[in-house]
Amino acid sequence: MWEISLSWWEFIVRACVVYVFLLVLLRLTGKRQIGQLAPFDLVLLLVLSNAVQNSMNGGDNSITGGLILAVTLVALNWAVAWVTFRSKRFEGLIEGHPVVLVHNGRVNHKAMETVQMTMHELEASIRNAGHAGLEKVRFAVLENNGQVTVMPME
């Protein structure tokens, strides 16, 4: 139950490799998957976590191995948060930059395509912000966290 079948450092290396891989993978898929979870996105994240579990624990099911992995993942997450706080360049690399989807009532279709957002999702975000239609929107911006910020015309 407590005895691990791998070296303690191997758990740390495995967790680091999987963490960095998933961070890059999820960053490449865009903001929408993180900030606006549709049911299929949630299913993907759950299945993804199960898929990488064995690559981290190497078949070890001990409590000690699980605790080492948990501490490593939390420490990695803290380190990434600290570095993104300290470095604007790293922050942009990890979190991305806001994307202007609507400017003066006109939809930026290229930006919509880049972030893989449909018109239905954009219109729903605008309605959710309390605005009736695109013609009343000065800016609609997809933020780093996946939320859409809407600024109305004055």
Secondary structure, DSSP 4 states (H G I P E B T S, - for coil): ----SS-HHHHHHHHHHHHHHHHHHHHHH-SHHHHS--HHHHHHHHHHHHHHHHHHHTT---HHHHHHHHHHHHHHHHHHHHHHHH-HHHHHHHH---EEEEETTEE-HHHHHHTT--HHHHHHHHHHTT---GGGEEEEEE-TTS-EEEEE--
